[in-house]
Every structure is written in C-alpha cells, then in structure tokens.
Amino acid sequence: MKKQLLLLFAFSALALTSCEDDDIQGYEMDMMKGDWKTSKIEVISGKDDKTVISTDTPTGCSAKNITYFNTDYSTSYTYYSGVGADCQLNGKSEGTYTYDTETKDLTINYVNDSSRPYKVVVLTSSEMRLKQMFDNIDQNGDLIIDYTYITYKR
C-alpha cells in the first residue's frame, strides 16, 4: 500500500510540474501576443551591462512600424516609409518564432532572412524589452562587445 501511495504521489508531482510549465508558457505567450511598436533602441556597454552608450527613439514614419506576435508562433514586421506625415506601407516580413520561458530565449525567423536570436529581458502586457544576441560589436572602444536592447510598447 505504501508503494502505491508513493507511486501515486510521484506521478501527481510530475503531472503538476508539467502543467505548471505549460501554464507559464501559455501565460507569457498571451502577454506577447499582439502588436508592438518600437519605443527605444539602446546600445548598452558589455562591460557592465548598464552604461548606456547611445539611445535612439523612432520618429516619423519609422515610429509606425509594427512587430506582431501570435500564439501559434507566427510573427510579422510591418514597416512604413515616407516624409513627414505622408507615411506609406513599405513592406511586410512574415515568419515564425520560438520562445523558451525557462531561458527567455526568443528566436525570430522571417522568410528569406537568417535567424535572429534575442533574450527577453522584460515582458509585461504593455512592455517588452529584448537584448539582441546577433550582430553586436564594440561601440565604445573598450574591446568588449556592446549589446543592443530594443524596447517595445503597446
């Protein structure tokens, strides 16, 4: 009888653990779902991962660009161009993404483009901040690679 109870307890614990992971994945996917606009792009020193080297805030037509994530792991990037208030749809890239809630690794794969890995630093219902894990270079001359962080808002 004790073996049966122990076995039942072990299976229950396993089931609860696997459900918890699924719940976290679903919860974070729901937060990620929808349209995101880039609000800020920062280059941060790789030496301390805190010192801001440069900041860029999208203006004009580029402020209308939208990155979209869906819970079926599809994604798109819609971008605009133009002068002043005369913004026109310039194109749309579509693809897929993968996301690991444990490691916070996000990889975007647009059609006819290479994989673009990121680290999710912040994810709430109104803000997402990604650390770009590709094409980073030393920008302040200290011989340590600096990282680009992209902040999105709804």
DOBAFI-678407 format. One line per field, with one value per residue: residue in one letter; residue number from 1; x, y, z of N, C-alpha, C in turn. Coordinates in Angstrom, 2 decimals, always signed. Layout:
<nuvexs>
residu <- (A/...);
num <- (NUM/...);
neast <- (X/...);
nnorth <- (Y/...);
nup <- (Z/...);
caeast <- (X/...);
canorth <- (Y/...);
caup <- (Z/...);
ceast <- (X/...);
cnorth <- (Y/...);
cup <- (Z/...);
</nuvexs>
This chain:
<nuvexs>
residu <- (M/K/K/Q/L/L/L/L/F/A/F/S/A/L/A/L/T/S/C/E/D/D/D/I/Q/G/Y/E/M/D/M/M/K/G/D/W/K/T/S/K/I/E/V/I/S/G/K/D/D/K/T/V/I/S/T/D/T/P/T/G/C/S/A/K/N/I/T/Y/F/N/T/D/Y/S/T/S/Y/T/Y/Y/S/G/V/G/A/D/C/Q/L/N/G/K/S/E/G/T/Y/T/Y/D/T/E/T/K/D/L/T/I/N/Y/V/N/D/S/S/R/P/Y/K/V/V/V/L/T/S/S/E/M/R/L/K/Q/M/F/D/N/I/D/Q/N/G/D/L/I/I/D/Y/T/Y/I/T/Y/K/R);
num <- (1/2/3/4/5/6/7/8/9/10/11/12/13/14/15/16/17/18/19/20/21/22/23/24/25/26/27/28/29/30/31/32/33/34/35/36/37/38/39/40/41/42/43/44/45/46/47/48/49/50/51/52/53/54/55/56/57/58/59/60/61/62/63/64/65/66/67/68/69/70/71/72/73/74/75/76/77/78/79/80/81/82/83/84/85/86/87/88/89/90/91/92/93/94/95/96/97/98/99/100/101/102/103/104/105/106/107/108/109/110/111/112/113/114/115/116/117/118/119/120/121/122/123/124/125/126/127/128/129/130/131/132/133/134/135/136/137/138/139/140/141/142/143/144/145/146/147/148/149/150/151/152/153/154);
neast <- (+0.82/+1.96/+3.86/+2.22/+0.98/+3.20/+4.05/+1.78/+1.88/+4.31/+3.71/+1.65/+3.03/+4.75/+2.90/+1.74/+3.96/+4.60/+2.27/+2.43/+4.62/+3.52/+1.45/+2.88/+4.20/+1.96/+0.84/+2.87/+3.02/+0.50/+0.80/+2.74/+1.44/+0.12/+0.24/+3.23/+5.07/+8.18/+9.75/+12.15/+15.64/+18.55/+22.08/+24.04/+26.74/+28.90/+30.62/+29.64/+26.97/+25.11/+25.72/+24.66/+25.38/+24.39/+21.22/+18.29/+15.30/+12.52/+11.24/+9.00/+7.93/+9.00/+8.24/+5.79/+6.10/+5.38/+5.69/+4.48/+3.24/+1.95/+0.06/+0.36/+2.93/+3.63/+4.86/+5.19/+6.53/+5.77/+6.47/+6.97/+7.42/+8.34/+7.81/+7.61/+4.28/+3.29/+3.10/+3.66/+2.79/+5.53/+6.40/+6.16/+7.31/+7.12/+7.01/+8.22/+8.56/+10.44/+10.16/+11.45/+10.41/+11.85/+14.63/+14.36/+14.92/+14.41/+13.81/+13.63/+12.46/+12.29/+10.88/+13.13/+15.36/+17.99/+18.14/+17.27/+18.40/+17.31/+17.23/+14.75/+14.20/+12.42/+8.98/+5.82/+2.29/+2.21/+4.78/+7.77/+11.06/+13.93/+17.07/+19.42/+21.00/+22.73/+24.95/+26.27/+28.66/+31.76/+31.27/+32.20/+34.92/+36.28/+37.08/+35.30/+32.40/+29.44/+25.91/+22.76/+19.66/+16.20/+13.27/+9.85/+6.52/+2.99);
nnorth <- (-1.19/+1.24/+1.57/+1.97/+4.38/+6.05/+5.88/+6.96/+9.55/+10.42/+10.40/+12.29/+14.61/+14.88/+15.33/+17.75/+19.44/+19.43/+20.58/+23.10/+24.26/+24.38/+26.17/+28.52/+28.97/+29.36/+31.64/+33.60/+33.64/+34.65/+37.24/+38.16/+38.14/+40.03/+43.46/+45.35/+48.31/+49.81/+51.55/+52.44/+52.19/+51.02/+51.10/+49.26/+49.13/+46.37/+45.82/+46.42/+46.00/+48.00/+50.74/+53.23/+53.66/+54.72/+56.07/+55.62/+56.89/+55.97/+58.01/+59.95/+58.24/+55.72/+55.32/+54.21/+51.56/+48.09/+45.25/+42.03/+39.39/+36.11/+33.57/+31.15/+30.89/+32.42/+35.36/+38.83/+41.68/+44.89/+47.62/+51.15/+53.98/+57.27/+60.86/+63.26/+63.62/+62.00/+58.95/+55.77/+52.35/+50.28/+47.69/+44.19/+41.72/+38.28/+35.45/+32.95/+32.19/+31.13/+30.49/+30.23/+29.81/+29.26/+29.82/+32.26/+32.73/+33.99/+33.46/+34.77/+34.08/+35.26/+34.93/+34.23/+35.28/+35.36/+33.54/+35.28/+35.74/+36.60/+37.78/+37.75/+40.34/+41.93/+41.36/+42.30/+43.04/+45.44/+46.20/+45.16/+44.09/+43.47/+41.84/+42.02/+39.36/+39.06/+40.28/+42.19/+44.64/+46.08/+49.26/+51.38/+51.35/+49.85/+47.30/+45.30/+43.55/+45.33/+45.58/+45.64/+46.82/+46.52/+48.21/+47.67/+48.91/+48.83);
nup <- (+0.00/+0.78/-1.22/-3.42/-2.75/-2.66/-5.32/-6.57/-5.53/-6.66/-9.44/-9.43/-8.64/-10.83/-12.89/-12.04/-12.15/-14.91/-15.94/-14.80/-16.16/-18.74/-18.22/-17.62/-20.05/-21.74/-20.49/-20.79/-23.57/-24.17/-23.14/-24.90/-27.33/-30.03/-31.32/-31.41/-30.90/-31.61/-29.09/-28.12/-28.79/-27.51/-27.04/-24.98/-22.71/-22.85/-20.87/-18.26/-18.54/-18.09/-18.53/-20.66/-23.99/-26.37/-27.46/-29.31/-30.49/-32.27/-34.89/-36.96/-39.89/-39.27/-36.66/-36.83/-37.43/-36.97/-34.95/-34.81/-32.82/-32.60/-30.87/-32.12/-32.85/-35.04/-36.69/-37.61/-39.33/-39.97/-41.97/-42.50/-44.70/-45.78/-46.00/-43.50/-42.46/-44.39/-44.61/-45.93/-46.43/-46.56/-46.65/-45.66/-43.55/-42.95/-40.75/-38.46/-34.93/-32.05/-28.56/-25.34/-22.17/-19.91/-20.34/-21.49/-24.13/-27.33/-30.68/-33.85/-37.05/-40.02/-43.30/-45.94/-44.59/-42.14/-39.00/-36.07/-33.00/-29.67/-26.25/-23.89/-21.81/-20.38/-19.98/-20.09/-20.03/-21.34/-22.08/-23.69/-23.63/-25.40/-25.67/-28.07/-29.67/-31.79/-34.38/-32.79/-31.77/-30.57/-29.47/-28.02/-27.85/-25.87/-26.29/-25.64/-26.44/-27.10/-26.38/-28.10/-27.07/-27.41/-26.89/-26.70/-26.94/-26.30);
caeast <- (+0.00/+2.85/+4.47/+1.21/+0.81/+4.42/+3.97/+0.72/+2.42/+5.34/+3.03/+0.93/+4.02/+5.19/+1.81/+1.61/+5.13/+4.49/+1.18/+2.91/+5.43/+2.59/+0.74/+3.81/+4.38/+0.72/+0.69/+3.82/+2.63/-0.64/+1.33/+3.50/+0.54/-0.40/+1.07/+4.23/+5.81/+9.48/+9.75/+13.52/+16.73/+19.71/+23.30/+24.48/+28.11/+29.05/+31.50/+28.84/+25.58/+24.28/+26.05/+24.06/+26.30/+23.57/+19.78/+17.57/+13.85/+11.96/+10.43/+8.47/+7.24/+9.50/+7.52/+4.57/+6.44/+4.73/+6.08/+3.32/+3.45/+0.72/+0.29/+0.67/+4.36/+3.84/+5.23/+5.35/+7.09/+5.22/+7.27/+6.47/+8.39/+7.73/+8.33/+6.66/+3.07/+2.91/+3.69/+3.07/+3.24/+6.70/+6.57/+5.82/+8.05/+6.41/+7.81/+7.88/+9.48/+10.45/+10.35/+11.65/+10.11/+12.85/+15.87/+13.94/+15.46/+13.44/+14.46/+12.71/+12.87/+11.49/+11.11/+14.27/+16.26/+18.64/+17.57/+17.67/+18.19/+17.18/+16.96/+13.66/+14.63/+11.18/+7.76/+4.57/+1.21/+2.37/+6.18/+8.65/+12.42/+14.74/+18.51/+19.80/+22.11/+23.42/+25.50/+26.73/+30.07/+32.27/+30.97/+32.82/+36.37/+36.92/+37.38/+34.27/+31.20/+28.31/+24.66/+21.61/+18.40/+15.06/+12.08/+8.58/+5.33/+1.70);
canorth <- (+0.00/+2.39/+1.74/+2.53/+5.79/+6.74/+5.94/+7.92/+10.88/+10.76/+10.74/+13.56/+15.68/+15.02/+15.94/+19.15/+20.16/+19.64/+21.53/+24.42/+24.76/+24.71/+27.38/+29.65/+29.18/+29.96/+32.97/+34.52/+33.75/+35.57/+38.59/+38.52/+38.21/+41.33/+44.45/+46.05/+49.37/+50.09/+52.85/+52.88/+51.27/+51.46/+50.31/+49.21/+48.64/+44.97/+45.73/+46.37/+45.74/+49.06/+52.05/+53.49/+54.28/+55.54/+55.82/+56.08/+56.80/+56.08/+59.19/+59.97/+57.04/+54.51/+55.17/+53.45/+50.16/+47.19/+43.85/+41.29/+38.01/+35.36/+32.41/+29.98/+31.05/+33.21/+36.73/+39.68/+43.02/+45.80/+48.85/+52.29/+54.98/+58.49/+62.12/+63.97/+62.87/+61.19/+57.63/+54.72/+50.99/+50.00/+46.26/+43.34/+40.46/+37.31/+34.29/+32.23/+32.42/+30.17/+31.16/+29.33/+30.58/+28.99/+30.54/+33.56/+32.84/+34.24/+33.46/+35.15/+33.58/+35.80/+34.27/+34.76/+36.01/+34.46/+33.52/+36.42/+35.41/+37.64/+37.39/+38.57/+40.91/+42.37/+41.02/+42.57/+43.23/+46.71/+46.46/+44.04/+44.57/+42.38/+42.01/+41.46/+38.44/+38.91/+41.49/+43.18/+44.98/+47.05/+50.61/+52.44/+51.24/+49.18/+45.95/+44.37/+43.68/+46.03/+44.94/+46.46/+46.50/+47.13/+48.27/+47.78/+49.29/+48.63);
caup <- (+0.00/+0.84/-2.54/-4.30/-2.39/-3.08/-6.77/-6.89/-5.21/-7.65/-10.70/-9.23/-8.65/-12.21/-13.65/-11.63/-12.65/-16.36/-16.16/-14.42/-17.27/-19.82/-17.82/-17.75/-21.48/-22.24/-19.91/-21.44/-24.97/-24.20/-22.96/-26.09/-28.48/-30.44/-32.00/-30.61/-31.59/-31.01/-28.41/-27.84/-29.10/-26.75/-27.03/-23.59/-22.56/-22.50/-19.70/-17.02/-18.93/-17.51/-19.07/-21.97/-24.93/-27.26/-27.44/-30.50/-30.39/-33.62/-35.18/-38.32/-40.37/-38.61/-35.40/-37.12/-37.67/-36.02/-34.84/-34.33/-32.40/-32.38/-30.01/-32.95/-33.16/-36.25/-36.41/-38.79/-39.12/-40.96/-41.89/-43.25/-45.10/-46.30/-45.50/-42.66/-42.10/-45.55/-44.43/-46.75/-46.15/-47.39/-46.78/-44.52/-43.46/-42.13/-40.39/-37.24/-33.82/-30.94/-27.28/-24.22/-20.96/-18.88/-20.64/-22.05/-25.49/-28.39/-31.99/-34.91/-38.37/-41.12/-44.58/-46.71/-43.70/-41.18/-37.65/-35.24/-31.59/-28.65/-24.89/-23.37/-20.54/-19.74/-20.70/-19.40/-21.00/-22.05/-22.45/-23.95/-23.86/-25.93/-25.83/-29.36/-29.49/-33.07/-34.99/-31.81/-31.90/-29.59/-29.97/-27.21/-27.91/-24.74/-26.76/-25.14/-27.27/-26.51/-26.80/-28.45/-26.40/-28.08/-26.03/-27.42/-26.15/-26.99);
ceast <- (+0.88/+3.50/+3.49/+1.00/+2.01/+4.43/+2.93/+1.19/+3.43/+4.70/+2.27/+1.88/+4.51/+4.13/+1.66/+2.77/+5.00/+3.36/+1.62/+3.74/+4.54/+1.85/+1.61/+4.00/+3.15/+0.53/+1.61/+3.50/+1.44/-0.18/+2.06/+2.59/+0.09/+0.64/+1.98/+4.91/+7.11/+9.44/+11.17/+14.50/+17.96/+20.88/+23.85/+25.88/+28.11/+29.89/+30.70/+27.36/+24.61/+24.49/+25.48/+25.06/+25.55/+22.10/+19.18/+16.08/+13.28/+11.08/+9.91/+7.78/+7.72/+8.83/+6.22/+4.84/+5.87/+5.34/+4.91/+3.72/+2.09/+1.05/+0.55/+2.12/+4.60/+4.13/+5.29/+5.92/+6.59/+5.94/+6.78/+7.63/+7.63/+8.38/+7.24/+5.48/+2.61/+3.61/+2.92/+3.62/+4.38/+6.92/+6.19/+6.61/+7.28/+7.31/+7.29/+8.88/+9.40/+10.71/+10.43/+11.46/+11.16/+14.11/+15.61/+14.56/+14.32/+14.22/+13.41/+13.29/+11.92/+11.85/+12.23/+15.21/+16.89/+17.93/+18.13/+17.36/+18.19/+17.04/+15.84/+14.05/+13.42/+10.02/+6.57/+3.49/+1.37/+3.80/+6.91/+10.03/+13.28/+16.21/+18.89/+21.06/+22.86/+23.92/+25.89/+28.22/+30.47/+32.05/+31.63/+34.34/+37.04/+37.24/+36.46/+33.00/+30.07/+27.02/+23.57/+20.38/+17.28/+13.87/+10.86/+7.47/+4.09/+1.08);
cnorth <- (+1.27/+2.66/+2.37/+4.02/+6.61/+6.92/+6.97/+9.35/+11.33/+11.15/+12.05/+14.74/+15.94/+15.72/+17.41/+19.98/+20.43/+20.60/+22.95/+25.05/+25.19/+26.00/+28.62/+29.99/+29.87/+31.38/+33.98/+34.70/+34.71/+37.02/+39.07/+38.79/+39.65/+42.20/+45.17/+47.11/+49.62/+51.47/+53.37/+51.78/+51.83/+50.53/+50.43/+48.58/+47.17/+44.78/+45.60/+46.08/+46.76/+50.41/+52.20/+54.23/+55.19/+55.12/+56.40/+55.86/+56.96/+57.32/+59.08/+58.67/+55.77/+54.28/+54.39/+51.96/+49.27/+45.80/+43.13/+39.86/+37.37/+34.13/+31.13/+30.02/+31.69/+34.65/+37.52/+41.02/+43.89/+47.13/+49.88/+53.19/+56.18/+59.71/+62.81/+63.08/+61.96/+59.83/+56.60/+53.37/+50.65/+48.50/+45.52/+42.05/+39.53/+36.14/+33.62/+32.61/+31.25/+30.96/+30.12/+30.12/+30.39/+29.82/+31.97/+33.81/+32.97/+34.27/+33.73/+34.71/+34.13/+35.06/+34.99/+35.62/+34.99/+34.54/+34.68/+36.12/+36.64/+36.98/+38.32/+39.03/+41.35/+41.92/+41.25/+42.76/+44.51/+47.01/+45.14/+44.63/+43.37/+42.78/+41.29/+40.61/+38.17/+40.28/+42.58/+43.39/+45.91/+48.44/+51.72/+52.29/+50.55/+47.71/+44.87/+44.61/+44.33/+45.47/+45.96/+45.92/+47.24/+47.06/+48.51/+48.16/+48.96/+49.95);
cup <- (+0.00/-0.51/-3.51/-4.02/-2.84/-4.60/-7.22/-6.64/-6.25/-8.98/-10.59/-9.29/-10.07/-13.05/-13.31/-12.16/-14.14/-16.68/-15.84/-15.53/-18.43/-19.50/-17.99/-19.23/-22.06/-21.75/-20.61/-22.92/-25.12/-24.02/-24.21/-27.29/-28.75/-31.11/-31.01/-31.47/-30.85/-30.38/-28.16/-28.24/-28.39/-27.00/-25.62/-23.54/-22.14/-21.25/-18.41/-17.28/-18.32/-18.19/-20.48/-22.84/-25.89/-27.15/-28.70/-30.26/-31.79/-33.76/-36.61/-38.65/-39.67/-37.25/-35.59/-37.33/-36.57/-36.11/-34.19/-33.97/-32.18/-31.53/-30.79/-33.46/-34.52/-35.84/-37.72/-38.36/-40.28/-40.84/-42.90/-43.64/-45.65/-45.68/-44.70/-42.28/-43.24/-45.48/-45.24/-46.32/-47.11/-47.58/-45.52/-44.62/-42.53/-41.84/-39.15/-36.14/-32.85/-29.67/-26.19/-22.93/-19.88/-19.10/-21.12/-23.43/-26.50/-29.70/-33.04/-36.24/-39.42/-42.40/-45.33/-45.86/-42.75/-39.83/-36.84/-33.77/-30.67/-27.29/-24.40/-21.97/-19.72/-20.62/-19.79/-20.46/-21.81/-22.50/-22.68/-24.28/-24.24/-26.00/-27.11/-29.19/-30.81/-33.54/-34.00/-31.97/-30.74/-30.17/-29.17/-27.10/-26.75/-25.03/-26.17/-25.95/-26.48/-27.11/-27.09/-27.73/-27.11/-27.14/-26.90/-26.44/-26.98/-27.29);
</nuvexs>
